[in-house]
């Protein structure tokens, strides 16, 4: 039996260096910690990194999704298609805007929505589809866009997918659809919290910027740096308090510069997991394309062969937790949760199968190959005591 490690291994611990700490100290000493020059610099650097014309920094990916819907005029009486296999923010953004979420299924292998699966739930009231790039694997956004009526907007939930590549090789965020990123504590780029919206249209970018900051035509930095702006502040429409601040953006700038380093770490761990778990030959499956360079690898999702095991996925996960391994479930489908059942219109077969099989293993900028070896060793020890004989790797 593999000895149990003394410390807990989180599934996605951020990696902060002295450079991030120094950046925060610099901003604190500047006396300006709100929305200012660091935010602007981060937006410009992120836009260059992903190949977008404009980036609008906000306080979370939830806000990014909500503001995208609002900027596109989507609200009461409109339907918004979202996958059920996602974090609640995706559906909640539609509800915050006054629209109705309509849940769609995903493929078993990719765990992504496809044009055909989206088409099954389109209604005459559908005004938008939020495409989730689950785990860091990019959906075929061009095929989805081409399959939809022209009046249906596409918004991309790229909370998992900074650094991913679309099937055509272009960078995540460069598609022209509002693409929403998360910089929460466990994400590929972590500032503790925060988000951004990437767009290619100048007018849409300006509307998103105004919506994110109370509808003010001059934000606090402009009013400070340009005294004339303070004399005539204008509010053109109802906005929200959802802007990014310099205290977070300065961390994001350093994290952005370190993405190559982080991607190498994730790649090595993903490749190890793939080969080591496959070598167990017990039927553990992994999300399609998990070791491809196009995959951002925010999550490493496996599917357990529960029909051949004498233990449930939940029991298996809790055993890993008892061994100080931060295994997780991403996610319990929304359409089966009590609150969202009112929006569930039909069974979602693939999602309902995945809900019993999927489990997330630790991966991230702070997860080492030694950590990954420990995880696989504990899985092997556990499987040796489960009934997995005769199962072939899929």
Steps between C-alpha positions, in 0.01 A plus 500: 500500500621852417555709816250785543653844449479733801377806310186549291546523121249754361362437152608844376733691732628827346871564452614840624862612491683799644411683179126496582573606858721786381230613256241518779739693726569748221127565450437530874780753532369696203187593693281405203348154532173548308441495124797673338817455299564140606155401375562668166841337463358158585217539249746594226740217582222242516357622169841452340540155659169366367478692172198715588455862403350595837488360851281640778608402850226422753472362852403140408412271212143499632489875444660456159224261390225720640639819343539327164132406502398851605720664237335286233152601616400158632248501783144415604314279254823362348637147524872436548636152426765378746653156563385339822856378565640832619541718806182676609626843384428408138128456561482765770626766261193441283272521803665821621425651159135396530530230234422127532777237489431200278727204572667295228694173504871441433703233323637221716856522372558874475242595767413796276181616332484449124288658223272195495446495876433874509255470210290255704408769755469814287167678538336791317607713797870402490711815481839369616709190556770498767765253387709358785857397418486237772821404677704706257401320179381741232167429336471534122371852524492562127282194438266600783472857374434384143223265616298770677248750360658842447301660780644259761814635667788286618671579829798292608558388858878463497542491878705180457659580170760779508776381271286248312486483120187461288488203259626729222810586707401857588525622859220485751344845514571598140172375350312832506231367736501648850739261675496497879799404713539429872800586715368334815748348747528159332500611135791479252556871558421583860455838661284368783194618310416701192399448141511645151301518178679481165331648193597627156240777465587848633139603567426180691818541704402855595149394600642218715741744663221745584271225629775368728550836671161651578453631145750779572668648196803589715627248753680593823846497341393729217344739749822498700744524208293747296339763726264620229337156498406548864296808414251330274462131592218350296288187542342395172313189624467268799832334571646272764797491739693216340833649397848359559741679736875562486568295814392189308610603152864537609497132603341410168777672305766285666290185467447572131875525444543160671244311291767313302648364824157401633399331175814285503423387855142409412610321182751278681248405770225430245728276295604310810141449611395382155773238466499385863122466526477325164767255616272392785280344229179522702290710267563851629416748225615861465356805327581500130816686401620542857869494404467701179680836512170661397345394833545755781490224765325696770338172603616142464171312482481122513206261466497205736375157385238499775294217348796268549597629845355407836509863611329816381677803360417695817644229725811483281544876519461505877765231531738720301412795723586287805846459346544880477425517127279790393292306248182681399181484294468753218208505492177369635267582205284803553177357360475242781550753780186605688509866396561440129254215454237760410703570184566135410292411196628156404743227610864556407630146458872558463515756779304271730745218427802722560362626831563156653841442340706818489763602750768767487861431597739771626672694224630853494799727512594374849438126439828316440576169332574365847149601605354331192693179573356497850146541363537212255665278761206550734252431219689180415494391867125563518424323172697198615229453761205567265333269253644634172619168355451458127424863422679623190632855461270700267 
